[in-house]
């Protein structure tokens, strides 16, 4: 099962760190990063 995850955080460093932990836990996860709520909704 391929889980799609959206991480939304205005701090790039934090978003990248969260993404790294998720990918390390389950490499098959698809993780998209967004740096604002508006980006996420679009």
mmCIF entry with sequence, helices, sheets and N, C-alpha, C, O atoms, coordinates in Angstrom:
data_MODEL
# 
_entry.id   MODEL 
# 
_entity.id                         1 
_entity.type                       polymer 
_entity.pdbx_number_of_molecules   1 
# 
_entity_poly.entity_id                      1 
_entity_poly.type                           'polypeptide(L)' 
_entity_poly.nstd_linkage                   no 
_entity_poly.nstd_monomer                   no 
_entity_poly.pdbx_seq_one_letter_code       
;(UNK)(UNK)(UNK)(UNK)(UNK)(UNK)(UNK)(UNK)(UNK)(UNK)(UNK)(UNK)(UNK)(UNK)(UNK)(UNK)
(UNK)(UNK)(UNK)(UNK)(UNK)(UNK)(UNK)(UNK)(UNK)(UNK)(UNK)(UNK)(UNK)(UNK)(UNK)(UNK)
(UNK)(UNK)(UNK)(UNK)(UNK)(UNK)(UNK)(UNK)(UNK)(UNK)
;
_entity_poly.pdbx_seq_one_letter_code_can   XXXXXXXXXXXXXXXXXXXXXXXXXXXXXXXXXXXXXXXXXX 
_entity_poly.pdbx_strand_id                 A 
# 
loop_
_entity_poly_seq.entity_id 
_entity_poly_seq.num 
_entity_poly_seq.mon_id 
_entity_poly_seq.hetero 
1 1  UNK n 
1 2  UNK n 
1 3  UNK n 
1 4  UNK n 
1 5  UNK n 
1 6  UNK n 
1 7  UNK n 
1 8  UNK n 
1 9  UNK n 
1 10 UNK n 
1 11 UNK n 
1 12 UNK n 
1 13 UNK n 
1 14 UNK n 
1 15 UNK n 
1 16 UNK n 
1 17 UNK n 
1 18 UNK n 
1 19 UNK n 
1 20 UNK n 
1 21 UNK n 
1 22 UNK n 
1 23 UNK n 
1 24 UNK n 
1 25 UNK n 
1 26 UNK n 
1 27 UNK n 
1 28 UNK n 
1 29 UNK n 
1 30 UNK n 
1 31 UNK n 
1 32 UNK n 
1 33 UNK n 
1 34 UNK n 
1 35 UNK n 
1 36 UNK n 
1 37 UNK n 
1 38 UNK n 
1 39 UNK n 
1 40 UNK n 
1 41 UNK n 
1 42 UNK n 
# 
_struct_asym.id          A 
_struct_asym.entity_id   1 
# 
loop_
_struct_conf.conf_type_id 
_struct_conf.id 
_struct_conf.pdbx_PDB_helix_id 
_struct_conf.beg_label_comp_id 
_struct_conf.beg_label_asym_id 
_struct_conf.beg_label_seq_id 
_struct_conf.pdbx_beg_PDB_ins_code 
_struct_conf.end_label_comp_id 
_struct_conf.end_label_asym_id 
_struct_conf.end_label_seq_id 
_struct_conf.pdbx_end_PDB_ins_code 
_struct_conf.beg_auth_comp_id 
_struct_conf.beg_auth_asym_id 
_struct_conf.beg_auth_seq_id 
_struct_conf.end_auth_comp_id 
_struct_conf.end_auth_asym_id 
_struct_conf.end_auth_seq_id 
_struct_conf.pdbx_PDB_helix_class 
_struct_conf.details 
_struct_conf.pdbx_PDB_helix_length 
HELX_P HELX_P1 AA1 UNK A 12 ? UNK A 25 ? UNK A 12 UNK A 25 1 ? 14 
HELX_P HELX_P2 AA2 UNK A 37 ? UNK A 41 ? UNK A 37 UNK A 41 1 ? 5  
# 
_struct_conf_type.id          HELX_P 
_struct_conf_type.criteria    ? 
_struct_conf_type.reference   ? 
# 
_struct_sheet.id               AA1 
_struct_sheet.type             ? 
_struct_sheet.number_strands   2 
_struct_sheet.details          ? 
# 
_struct_sheet_order.sheet_id     AA1 
_struct_sheet_order.range_id_1   1 
_struct_sheet_order.range_id_2   2 
_struct_sheet_order.offset       ? 
_struct_sheet_order.sense        parallel 
# 
loop_
_struct_sheet_range.sheet_id 
_struct_sheet_range.id 
_struct_sheet_range.beg_label_comp_id 
_struct_sheet_range.beg_label_asym_id 
_struct_sheet_range.beg_label_seq_id 
_struct_sheet_range.pdbx_beg_PDB_ins_code 
_struct_sheet_range.end_label_comp_id 
_struct_sheet_range.end_label_asym_id 
_struct_sheet_range.end_label_seq_id 
_struct_sheet_range.pdbx_end_PDB_ins_code 
_struct_sheet_range.beg_auth_comp_id 
_struct_sheet_range.beg_auth_asym_id 
_struct_sheet_range.beg_auth_seq_id 
_struct_sheet_range.end_auth_comp_id 
_struct_sheet_range.end_auth_asym_id 
_struct_sheet_range.end_auth_seq_id 
AA1 1 UNK A 4  ? UNK A 8  ? UNK A 4  UNK A 8  
AA1 2 UNK A 30 ? UNK A 34 ? UNK A 30 UNK A 34 
# 
loop_
_atom_site.group_PDB 
_atom_site.id 
_atom_site.type_symbol 
_atom_site.label_atom_id 
_atom_site.label_alt_id 
_atom_site.label_comp_id 
_atom_site.label_asym_id 
_atom_site.label_entity_id 
_atom_site.label_seq_id 
_atom_site.pdbx_PDB_ins_code 
_atom_site.Cartn_x 
_atom_site.Cartn_y 
_atom_site.Cartn_z 
_atom_site.occupancy 
_atom_site.B_iso_or_equiv 
_atom_site.pdbx_formal_charge 
_atom_site.auth_seq_id 
_atom_site.auth_comp_id 
_atom_site.auth_asym_id 
_atom_site.auth_atom_id 
_atom_site.pdbx_PDB_model_num 
ATOM 1   N N  . UNK A 1 1  ? 0.846  -1.181 0.000  1.00 0.00 ? 1  UNK A N  1 
ATOM 2   C CA . UNK A 1 1  ? 0.000  0.000  0.000  1.00 0.00 ? 1  UNK A CA 1 
ATOM 3   C C  . UNK A 1 1  ? 0.891  1.243  0.000  1.00 0.00 ? 1  UNK A C  1 
ATOM 4   O O  . UNK A 1 1  ? 1.797  1.365  0.824  1.00 0.00 ? 1  UNK A O  1 
ATOM 5   N N  . UNK A 1 2  ? 0.631  2.149  -0.914 1.00 0.00 ? 2  UNK A N  1 
ATOM 6   C CA . UNK A 1 2  ? 1.400  3.391  -0.993 1.00 0.00 ? 2  UNK A CA 1 
ATOM 7   C C  . UNK A 1 2  ? 0.585  4.516  -0.373 1.00 0.00 ? 2  UNK A C  1 
ATOM 8   O O  . UNK A 1 2  ? -0.445 4.925  -0.909 1.00 0.00 ? 2  UNK A O  1 
ATOM 9   N N  . UNK A 1 3  ? 1.056  5.002  0.749  1.00 0.00 ? 3  UNK A N  1 
ATOM 10  C CA . UNK A 1 3  ? 0.376  6.074  1.462  1.00 0.00 ? 3  UNK A CA 1 
ATOM 11  C C  . UNK A 1 3  ? 0.889  7.416  0.973  1.00 0.00 ? 3  UNK A C  1 
ATOM 12  O O  . UNK A 1 3  ? 2.098  7.612  0.851  1.00 0.00 ? 3  UNK A O  1 
ATOM 13  N N  . UNK A 1 4  ? -0.024 8.350  0.689  1.00 0.00 ? 4  UNK A N  1 
ATOM 14  C CA . UNK A 1 4  ? 0.344  9.702  0.285  1.00 0.00 ? 4  UNK A CA 1 
ATOM 15  C C  . UNK A 1 4  ? 0.169  10.626 1.477  1.00 0.00 ? 4  UNK A C  1 
ATOM 16  O O  . UNK A 1 4  ? -0.893 10.660 2.099  1.00 0.00 ? 4  UNK A O  1 
ATOM 17  N N  . UNK A 1 5  ? 1.226  11.378 1.795  1.00 0.00 ? 5  UNK A N  1 
ATOM 18  C CA . UNK A 1 5  ? 1.219  12.251 2.965  1.00 0.00 ? 5  UNK A CA 1 
ATOM 19  C C  . UNK A 1 5  ? 1.562  13.664 2.525  1.00 0.00 ? 5  UNK A C  1 
ATOM 20  O O  . UNK A 1 5  ? 2.483  13.863 1.733  1.00 0.00 ? 5  UNK A O  1 
ATOM 21  N N  . UNK A 1 6  ? 0.827  14.646 3.033  1.00 0.00 ? 6  UNK A N  1 
ATOM 22  C CA . UNK A 1 6  ? 1.124  16.059 2.790  1.00 0.00 ? 6  UNK A CA 1 
ATOM 23  C C  . UNK A 1 6  ? 1.624  16.666 4.098  1.00 0.00 ? 6  UNK A C  1 
ATOM 24  O O  . UNK A 1 6  ? 0.974  16.557 5.138  1.00 0.00 ? 6  UNK A O  1 
ATOM 25  N N  . UNK A 1 7  ? 2.783  17.303 4.029  1.00 0.00 ? 7  UNK A N  1 
ATOM 26  C CA . UNK A 1 7  ? 3.354  17.998 5.175  1.00 0.00 ? 7  UNK A CA 1 
ATOM 27  C C  . UNK A 1 7  ? 3.283  19.487 4.871  1.00 0.00 ? 7  UNK A C  1 
ATOM 28  O O  . UNK A 1 7  ? 3.806  19.945 3.855  1.00 0.00 ? 7  UNK A O  1 
ATOM 29  N N  . UNK A 1 8  ? 2.639  20.236 5.746  1.00 0.00 ? 8  UNK A N  1 
ATOM 30  C CA . UNK A 1 8  ? 2.490  21.678 5.557  1.00 0.00 ? 8  UNK A CA 1 
ATOM 31  C C  . UNK A 1 8  ? 3.122  22.395 6.741  1.00 0.00 ? 8  UNK A C  1 
ATOM 32  O O  . UNK A 1 8  ? 2.643  22.301 7.871  1.00 0.00 ? 8  UNK A O  1 
ATOM 33  N N  . UNK A 1 9  ? 4.216  23.121 6.461  1.00 0.00 ? 9  UNK A N  1 
ATOM 34  C CA . UNK A 1 9  ? 4.903  23.874 7.505  1.00 0.00 ? 9  UNK A CA 1 
ATOM 35  C C  . UNK A 1 9  ? 5.645  25.023 6.848  1.00 0.00 ? 9  UNK A C  1 
ATOM 36  O O  . UNK A 1 9  ? 6.278  24.843 5.808  1.00 0.00 ? 9  UNK A O  1 
ATOM 37  N N  . UNK A 1 10 ? 5.572  26.196 7.445  1.00 0.00 ? 10 UNK A N  1 
ATOM 38  C CA . UNK A 1 10 ? 6.239  27.354 6.852  1.00 0.00 ? 10 UNK A CA 1 
ATOM 39  C C  . UNK A 1 10 ? 7.743  27.341 7.077  1.00 0.00 ? 10 UNK A C  1 
ATOM 40  O O  . UNK A 1 10 ? 8.464  28.134 6.472  1.00 0.00 ? 10 UNK A O  1 
ATOM 41  N N  . UNK A 1 11 ? 8.227  26.448 7.941  1.00 0.00 ? 11 UNK A N  1 
ATOM 42  C CA . UNK A 1 11 ? 9.662  26.292 8.187  1.00 0.00 ? 11 UNK A CA 1 
ATOM 43  C C  . UNK A 1 11 ? 10.190 25.155 7.309  1.00 0.00 ? 11 UNK A C  1 
ATOM 44  O O  . UNK A 1 11 ? 9.914  23.984 7.572  1.00 0.00 ? 11 UNK A O  1 
ATOM 45  N N  . UNK A 1 12 ? 10.949 25.502 6.270  1.00 0.00 ? 12 UNK A N  1 
ATOM 46  C CA . UNK A 1 12 ? 11.448 24.499 5.335  1.00 0.00 ? 12 UNK A CA 1 
ATOM 47  C C  . UNK A 1 12 ? 12.254 23.418 6.049  1.00 0.00 ? 12 UNK A C  1 
ATOM 48  O O  . UNK A 1 12 ? 12.102 22.235 5.747  1.00 0.00 ? 12 UNK A O  1 
ATOM 49  N N  . UNK A 1 13 ? 13.101 23.808 6.981  1.00 0.00 ? 13 UNK A N  1 
ATOM 50  C CA . UNK A 1 13 ? 13.948 22.856 7.700  1.00 0.00 ? 13 UNK A CA 1 
ATOM 51  C C  . UNK A 1 13 ? 13.105 21.816 8.438  1.00 0.00 ? 13 UNK A C  1 
ATOM 52  O O  . UNK A 1 13 ? 13.411 20.624 8.393  1.00 0.00 ? 13 UNK A O  1 
ATOM 53  N N  . UNK A 1 14 ? 12.061 22.255 9.106  1.00 0.00 ? 14 UNK A N  1 
ATOM 54  C CA . UNK A 1 14 ? 11.182 21.343 9.852  1.00 0.00 ? 14 UNK A CA 1 
ATOM 55  C C  . UNK A 1 14 ? 10.441 20.411 8.896  1.00 0.00 ? 14 UNK A C  1 
ATOM 56  O O  . UNK A 1 14 ? 10.363 19.206 9.135  1.00 0.00 ? 14 UNK A O  1 
ATOM 57  N N  . UNK A 1 15 ? 9.900  20.967 7.818  1.00 0.00 ? 15 UNK A N  1 
ATOM 58  C CA . UNK A 1 15 ? 9.171  20.151 6.841  1.00 0.00 ? 15 UNK A CA 1 
ATOM 59  C C  . UNK A 1 15 ? 10.093 19.083 6.248  1.00 0.00 ? 15 UNK A C  1 
ATOM 60  O O  . UNK A 1 15 ? 9.687  17.931 6.094  1.00 0.00 ? 15 UNK A O  1 
ATOM 61  N N  . UNK A 1 16 ? 11.317 19.456 5.918  1.00 0.00 ? 16 UNK A N  1 
ATOM 62  C CA . UNK A 1 16 ? 12.283 18.499 5.370  1.00 0.00 ? 16 UNK A CA 1 
ATOM 63  C C  . UNK A 1 16 ? 12.627 17.413 6.389  1.00 0.00 ? 16 UNK A C  1 
ATOM 64  O O  . UNK A 1 16 ? 12.790 16.247 6.030  1.00 0.00 ? 16 UNK A O  1 
ATOM 65  N N  . UNK A 1 17 ? 12.735 17.799 7.646  1.00 0.00 ? 17 UNK A N  1 
ATOM 66  C CA . UNK A 1 17 ? 13.050 16.829 8.695  1.00 0.00 ? 17 UNK A CA 1 
ATOM 67  C C  . UNK A 1 17 ? 11.902 15.825 8.873  1.00 0.00 ? 17 UNK A C  1 
ATOM 68  O O  . UNK A 1 17 ? 12.136 14.623 9.002  1.00 0.00 ? 17 UNK A O  1 
ATOM 69  N N  . UNK A 1 18 ? 10.682 16.321 8.878  1.00 0.00 ? 18 UNK A N  1 
ATOM 70  C CA . UNK A 1 18 ? 9.514  15.437 8.997  1.00 0.00 ? 18 UNK A CA 1 
ATOM 71  C C  . UNK A 1 18 ? 9.466  14.476 7.819  1.00 0.00 ? 18 UNK A C  1 
ATOM 72  O O  . UNK A 1 18 ? 9.239  13.278 7.989  1.00 0.00 ? 18 UNK A O  1 
ATOM 73  N N  . UNK A 1 19 ? 9.682  15.015 6.621  1.00 0.00 ? 19 UNK A N  1 
ATOM 74  C CA . UNK A 1 19 ? 9.689  14.178 5.408  1.00 0.00 ? 19 UNK A CA 1 
ATOM 75  C C  . UNK A 1 19 ? 10.757 13.096 5.521  1.00 0.00 ? 19 UNK A C  1 
ATOM 76  O O  . UNK A 1 19 ? 10.506 11.934 5.201  1.00 0.00 ? 19 UNK A O  1 
ATOM 77  N N  . UNK A 1 20 ? 11.938 13.476 5.971  1.00 0.00 ? 20 UNK A N  1 
ATOM 78  C CA . UNK A 1 20 ? 13.025 12.510 6.120  1.00 0.00 ? 20 UNK A CA 1 
ATOM 79  C C  . UNK A 1 20 ? 12.678 11.377 7.073  1.00 0.00 ? 20 UNK A C  1 
ATOM 80  O O  . UNK A 1 20 ? 12.980 10.216 6.797  1.00 0.00 ? 20 UNK A O  1 
ATOM 81  N N  . UNK A 1 21 ? 12.046 11.707 8.190  1.00 0.00 ? 21 UNK A N  1 
ATOM 82  C CA . UNK A 1 21 ? 11.645 10.680 9.160  1.00 0.00 ? 21 UNK A CA 1 
ATOM 83  C C  . UNK A 1 21 ? 10.598 9.744  8.560  1.00 0.00 ? 21 UNK A C  1 
ATOM 84  O O  . UNK A 1 21 ? 10.657 8.530  8.760  1.00 0.00 ? 21 UNK A O  1 
ATOM 85  N N  . UNK A 1 22 ? 9.651  10.303 7.834  1.00 0.00 ? 22 UNK A N  1 
ATOM 86  C CA . UNK A 1 22 ? 8.612  9.472  7.224  1.00 0.00 ? 22 UNK A CA 1 
ATOM 87  C C  . UNK A 1 22 ? 9.189  8.524  6.171  1.00 0.00 ? 22 UNK A C  1 
ATOM 88  O O  . UNK A 1 22 ? 8.839  7.345  6.125  1.00 0.00 ? 22 UNK A O  1 
ATOM 89  N N  . UNK A 1 23 ? 10.075 9.052  5.331  1.00 0.00 ? 23 UNK A N  1 
ATOM 90  C CA . UNK A 1 23 ? 10.688 8.234  4.277  1.00 0.00 ? 23 UNK A CA 1 
ATOM 91  C C  . UNK A 1 23 ? 11.580 7.153  4.899  1.00 0.00 ? 23 UNK A C  1 
ATOM 92  O O  . UNK A 1 23 ? 11.645 6.029  4.401  1.00 0.00 ? 23 UNK A O  1 
ATOM 93  N N  . UNK A 1 24 ? 12.257 7.502  5.977  1.00 0.00 ? 24 UNK A N  1 
ATOM 94  C CA . UNK A 1 24 ? 13.124 6.538  6.655  1.00 0.00 ? 24 UNK A CA 1 
ATOM 95  C C  . UNK A 1 24 ? 12.284 5.406  7.261  1.00 0.00 ? 24 UNK A C  1 
ATOM 96  O O  . UNK A 1 24 ? 12.692 4.245  7.246  1.00 0.00 ? 24 UNK A O  1 
ATOM 97  N N  . UNK A 1 25 ? 11.117 5.756  7.789  1.00 0.00 ? 25 UNK A N  1 
ATOM 98  C CA . UNK A 1 25 ? 10.237 4.770  8.412  1.00 0.00 ? 25 UNK A CA 1 
ATOM 99  C C  . UNK A 1 25 ? 9.634  3.833  7.375  1.00 0.00 ? 25 UNK A C  1 
ATOM 100 O O  . UNK A 1 25 ? 9.635  2.614  7.545  1.00 0.00 ? 25 UNK A O  1 
ATOM 101 N N  . UNK A 1 26 ? 9.116  4.423  6.293  1.00 0.00 ? 26 UNK A N  1 
ATOM 102 C CA . UNK A 1 26 ? 8.497  3.646  5.216  1.00 0.00 ? 26 UNK A CA 1 
ATOM 103 C C  . UNK A 1 26 ? 8.892  4.253  3.873  1.00 0.00 ? 26 UNK A C  1 
ATOM 104 O O  . UNK A 1 26 ? 8.253  5.207  3.430  1.00 0.00 ? 26 UNK A O  1 
ATOM 105 N N  . UNK A 1 27 ? 9.917  3.734  3.216  1.00 0.00 ? 27 UNK A N  1 
ATOM 106 C CA . UNK A 1 27 ? 10.393 4.322  1.953  1.00 0.00 ? 27 UNK A CA 1 
ATOM 107 C C  . UNK A 1 27 ? 9.331  4.391  0.848  1.00 0.00 ? 27 UNK A C  1 
ATOM 108 O O  . UNK A 1 27 ? 9.457  5.190  -0.080 1.00 0.00 ? 27 UNK A O  1 
ATOM 109 N N  . UNK A 1 28 ? 8.306  3.574  0.943  1.00 0.00 ? 28 UNK A N  1 
ATOM 110 C CA . UNK A 1 28 ? 7.289  3.587  -0.115 1.00 0.00 ? 28 UNK A CA 1 
ATOM 111 C C  . UNK A 1 28 ? 6.271  4.728  0.039  1.00 0.00 ? 28 UNK A C  1 
ATOM 112 O O  . UNK A 1 28 ? 5.431  4.928  -0.838 1.00 0.00 ? 28 UNK A O  1 
ATOM 113 N N  . UNK A 1 29 ? 6.344  5.466  1.137  1.00 0.00 ? 29 UNK A N  1 
ATOM 114 C CA . UNK A 1 29 ? 5.454  6.617  1.318  1.00 0.00 ? 29 UNK A CA 1 
ATOM 115 C C  . UNK A 1 29 ? 5.762  7.700  0.291  1.00 0.00 ? 29 UNK A C  1 
ATOM 116 O O  . UNK A 1 29 ? 6.924  7.926  -0.048 1.00 0.00 ? 29 UNK A O  1 
ATOM 117 N N  . UNK A 1 30 ? 4.741  8.357  -0.194 1.00 0.00 ? 30 UNK A N  1 
ATOM 118 C CA . UNK A 1 30 ? 4.896  9.534  -1.039 1.00 0.00 ? 30 UNK A CA 1 
ATOM 119 C C  . UNK A 1 30 ? 4.614  10.746 -0.158 1.00 0.00 ? 30 UNK A C  1 
ATOM 120 O O  . UNK A 1 30 ? 3.514  10.892 0.374  1.00 0.00 ? 30 UNK A O  1 
ATOM 121 N N  . UNK A 1 31 ? 5.613  11.615 -0.007 1.00 0.00 ? 31 UNK A N  1 
ATOM 122 C CA . UNK A 1 31 ? 5.483  12.765 0.890  1.00 0.00 ? 31 UNK A CA 1 
ATOM 123 C C  . UNK A 1 31 ? 5.628  14.046 0.075  1.00 0.00 ? 31 UNK A C  1 
ATOM 124 O O  . UNK A 1 31 ? 6.668  14.290 -0.536 1.00 0.00 ? 31 UNK A O  1 
ATOM 125 N N  . UNK A 1 32 ? 4.578  14.857 0.072  1.00 0.00 ? 32 UNK A N  1 
ATOM 126 C CA . UNK A 1 32 ? 4.598  16.151 -0.596 1.00 0.00 ? 32 UNK A CA 1 
ATOM 127 C C  . UNK A 1 32 ? 4.748  17.243 0.456  1.00 0.00 ? 32 UNK A C  1 
ATOM 128 O O  . UNK A 1 32 ? 4.121  17.189 1.513  1.00 0.00 ? 32 UNK A O  1 
ATOM 129 N N  . UNK A 1 33 ? 5.585  18.235 0.157  1.00 0.00 ? 33 UNK A N  1 
ATOM 130 C CA . UNK A 1 33 ? 5.819  19.338 1.085  1.00 0.00 ? 33 UNK A CA 1 
ATOM 131 C C  . UNK A 1 33 ? 5.138  20.602 0.596  1.00 0.00 ? 33 UNK A C  1 
ATOM 132 O O  . UNK A 1 33 ? 5.181  20.927 -0.591 1.00 0.00 ? 33 UNK A O  1 
ATOM 133 N N  . UNK A 1 34 ? 4.508  21.312 1.523  1.00 0.00 ? 34 UNK A N  1 
ATOM 134 C CA . UNK A 1 34 ? 3.860  22.593 1.233  1.00 0.00 ? 34 UNK A CA 1 
ATOM 135 C C  . UNK A 1 34 ? 4.299  23.575 2.306  1.00 0.00 ? 34 UNK A C  1 
ATOM 136 O O  . UNK A 1 34 ? 4.404  23.224 3.481  1.00 0.00 ? 34 UNK A O  1 
ATOM 137 N N  . UNK A 1 35 ? 4.553  24.809 1.890  1.00 0.00 ? 35 UNK A N  1 
ATOM 138 C CA . UNK A 1 35 ? 5.067  25.793 2.828  1.00 0.00 ? 35 UNK A CA 1 
ATOM 139 C C  . UNK A 1 35 ? 4.035  26.840 3.230  1.00 0.00 ? 35 UNK A C  1 
ATOM 140 O O  . UNK A 1 35 ? 4.353  27.813 3.914  1.00 0.00 ? 35 UNK A O  1 
ATOM 141 N N  . UNK A 1 36 ? 2.790  26.628 2.794  1.00 0.00 ? 36 UNK A N  1 
ATOM 142 C CA . UNK A 1 36 ? 1.684  27.480 3.257  1.00 0.00 ? 36 UNK A CA 1 
ATOM 143 C C  . UNK A 1 36 ? 0.384  26.710 3.049  1.00 0.00 ? 36 UNK A C  1 
ATOM 144 O O  . UNK A 1 36 ? 0.305  25.795 2.230  1.00 0.00 ? 36 UNK A O  1 
ATOM 145 N N  . UNK A 1 37 ? -0.623 27.103 3.807  1.00 0.00 ? 37 UNK A N  1 
ATOM 146 C CA . UNK A 1 37 ? -1.929 26.482 3.653  1.00 0.00 ? 37 UNK A CA 1 
ATOM 147 C C  . UNK A 1 37 ? -2.509 26.719 2.277  1.00 0.00 ? 37 UNK A C  1 
ATOM 148 O O  . UNK A 1 37 ? -3.201 25.861 1.728  1.00 0.00 ? 37 UNK A O  1 
ATOM 149 N N  . UNK A 1 38 ? -2.223 27.894 1.716  1.00 0.00 ? 38 UNK A N  1 
ATOM 150 C CA . UNK A 1 38 ? -2.723 28.221 0.381  1.00 0.00 ? 38 UNK A CA 1 
ATOM 151 C C  . UNK A 1 38 ? -2.114 27.283 -0.666 1.00 0.00 ? 38 UNK A C  1 
ATOM 152 O O  . UNK A 1 38 ? -2.818 26.811 -1.559 1.00 0.00 ? 38 UNK A O  1 
ATOM 153 N N  . UNK A 1 39 ? -0.817 27.014 -0.558 1.00 0.00 ? 39 UNK A N  1 
ATOM 154 C CA . UNK A 1 39 ? -0.168 26.071 -1.475 1.00 0.00 ? 39 UNK A CA 1 
ATOM 155 C C  . UNK A 1 39 ? -0.803 24.689 -1.372 1.00 0.00 ? 39 UNK A C  1 
ATOM 156 O O  . UNK A 1 39 ? -1.047 24.031 -2.383 1.00 0.00 ? 39 UNK A O  1 
ATOM 157 N N  . UNK A 1 40 ? -1.062 24.264 -0.164 1.00 0.00 ? 40 UNK A N  1 
ATOM 158 C CA . UNK A 1 40 ? -1.658 22.954 0.060  1.00 0.00 ? 40 UNK A CA 1 
ATOM 159 C C  . UNK A 1 40 ? -3.038 22.856 -0.580 1.00 0.00 ? 40 UNK A C  1 
ATOM 160 O O  . UNK A 1 40 ? -3.357 21.850 -1.214 1.00 0.00 ? 40 UNK A O  1 
ATOM 161 N N  . UNK A 1 41 ? -3.848 23.877 -0.423 1.00 0.00 ? 41 UNK A N  1 
ATOM 162 C CA . UNK A 1 41 ? -5.203 23.851 -0.959 1.00 0.00 ? 41 UNK A CA 1 
ATOM 163 C C  . UNK A 1 41 ? -5.243 23.933 -2.481 1.00 0.00 ? 41 UNK A C  1 
ATOM 164 O O  . UNK A 1 41 ? -6.170 23.422 -3.109 1.00 0.00 ? 41 UNK A O  1 
ATOM 165 N N  . UNK A 1 42 ? -4.239 24.574 -3.072 1.00 0.00 ? 42 UNK A N  1 
ATOM 166 C CA . UNK A 1 42 ? -4.187 24.657 -4.538 1.00 0.00 ? 42 UNK A CA 1 
ATOM 167 C C  . UNK A 1 42 ? -3.702 23.339 -5.087 1.00 0.00 ? 42 UNK A C  1 
ATOM 168 O O  . UNK A 1 42 ? -3.581 23.184 -6.302 1.00 0.00 ? 42 UNK A O  1 
# 
